[in-house]
Amino acid sequence: MTPVQVAAAASQLAVLTEDDLIRRADPQELNRAEIYPGRMGNTRRTGVGGPSPAERSKLLRRIRRRWRRGDLAA
């Protein structure tokens, strides 16, 4: 990402709360996109329904790859 792209993404993300992200998440769409397949809502690992740190890193890598390919809208 270029510095301008990073700044634009950061400014858009800065206004979002965790509740905003959770409300906007569509588990079925994430599964179809293989961003977080079959694990949405799994509370066994963390106790709060979120990914483990390793899963979170993997998820972010997938999102970055898809964003770079243009598969995700800005």
C-alpha positions as a Markdown table, in Angstrom:
| # | Residue | x | y | z |
|---|---|---|---|---|
| 1 | Met | 0.0 | 0.0 | 0.0 |
| 2 | Thr | 1.1 | 3.5 | -0.7 |
| 3 | Pro | 1.3 | 6.1 | 2.2 |
| 4 | Val | -1.7 | 7.8 | 0.7 |
| 5 | Gln | -3.7 | 4.6 | 0.7 |
| 6 | Val | -2.7 | 3.8 | 4.3 |
| 7 | Ala | -3.7 | 7.2 | 5.4 |
| 8 | Ala | -7.1 | 6.9 | 3.6 |
| 9 | Ala | -7.7 | 3.5 | 5.1 |
| 10 | Ala | -6.7 | 4.6 | 8.6 |
| 11 | Ser | -9.0 | 7.6 | 8.5 |
| 12 | Gln | -11.9 | 5.4 | 7.4 |
| 13 | Leu | -11.2 | 2.8 | 10.1 |
| 14 | Ala | -10.6 | 5.3 | 12.8 |
| 15 | Val | -14.3 | 6.2 | 13.1 |
| 16 | Leu | -15.4 | 2.6 | 13.4 |
| 17 | Thr | -16.1 | 1.0 | 16.7 |
| 18 | Glu | -15.9 | -2.7 | 17.5 |
| 19 | Asp | -19.7 | -2.8 | 17.6 |
| 20 | Asp | -19.8 | -1.3 | 14.1 |
| 21 | Leu | -17.6 | -4.0 | 12.8 |
| 22 | Ile | -19.5 | -6.8 | 14.5 |
| 23 | Arg | -22.9 | -5.4 | 13.3 |
| 24 | Arg | -21.6 | -5.2 | 9.7 |
| 25 | Ala | -20.0 | -8.6 | 9.6 |
| 26 | Asp | -21.8 | -11.2 | 7.5 |
| 27 | Pro | -20.6 | -14.6 | 8.5 |
| 28 | Gln | -22.0 | -16.3 | 5.4 |
| 29 | Glu | -20.2 | -13.8 | 3.1 |
| 30 | Leu | -16.9 | -14.2 | 5.0 |
| 31 | Asn | -17.2 | -18.0 | 4.6 |
| 32 | Arg | -18.0 | -17.7 | 0.9 |
| 33 | Ala | -15.0 | -15.4 | 0.5 |
| 34 | Glu | -12.9 | -17.9 | 2.5 |
| 35 | Ile | -11.7 | -15.0 | 4.7 |
| 36 | Tyr | -12.6 | -16.8 | 7.9 |
| 37 | Pro | -14.2 | -20.1 | 6.7 |
| 38 | Gly | -16.4 | -22.0 | 9.0 |
| 39 | Arg | -15.2 | -20.3 | 12.2 |
| 40 | Met | -17.5 | -17.3 | 12.7 |
| 41 | Gly | -19.1 | -17.4 | 16.1 |
| 42 | Asn | -16.8 | -20.1 | 17.4 |
| 43 | Thr | -16.5 | -19.3 | 21.1 |
| 44 | Arg | -14.4 | -22.4 | 22.1 |
| 45 | Arg | -11.0 | -20.9 | 21.4 |
| 46 | Thr | -11.2 | -17.4 | 22.9 |
| 47 | Gly | -14.4 | -17.4 | 25.0 |
| 48 | Val | -15.7 | -14.3 | 23.3 |
| 49 | Gly | -16.4 | -15.6 | 19.8 |
| 50 | Gly | -13.4 | -14.0 | 18.1 |
| 51 | Pro | -10.3 | -15.5 | 16.5 |
| 52 | Ser | -7.2 | -16.5 | 18.3 |
| 53 | Pro | -4.1 | -14.2 | 17.7 |
| 54 | Ala | -2.8 | -16.7 | 15.1 |
| 55 | Glu | -6.1 | -16.8 | 13.3 |
| 56 | Arg | -6.4 | -13.0 | 13.4 |
| 57 | Ser | -3.0 | -12.7 | 11.7 |
| 58 | Lys | -4.0 | -15.2 | 9.0 |
| 59 | Leu | -7.3 | -13.3 | 8.5 |
| 60 | Leu | -5.5 | -10.0 | 8.1 |
| 61 | Arg | -3.1 | -11.5 | 5.6 |
| 62 | Arg | -6.0 | -12.9 | 3.5 |
| 63 | Ile | -7.8 | -9.5 | 3.6 |
| 64 | Arg | -4.6 | -7.7 | 2.5 |
| 65 | Arg | -4.0 | -10.2 | -0.4 |
| 66 | Arg | -7.6 | -9.8 | -1.6 |
| 67 | Trp | -7.5 | -6.0 | -1.3 |
| 68 | Arg | -4.2 | -5.9 | -3.3 |
| 69 | Arg | -5.8 | -8.0 | -6.0 |
| 70 | Gly | -8.8 | -5.7 | -6.1 |
| 71 | Asp | -11.2 | -8.3 | -4.8 |
| 72 | Leu | -12.4 | -6.1 | -2.0 |
| 73 | Ala | -14.0 | -2.7 | -2.5 |
| 74 | Ala | -12.3 | 0.2 | -0.8 |
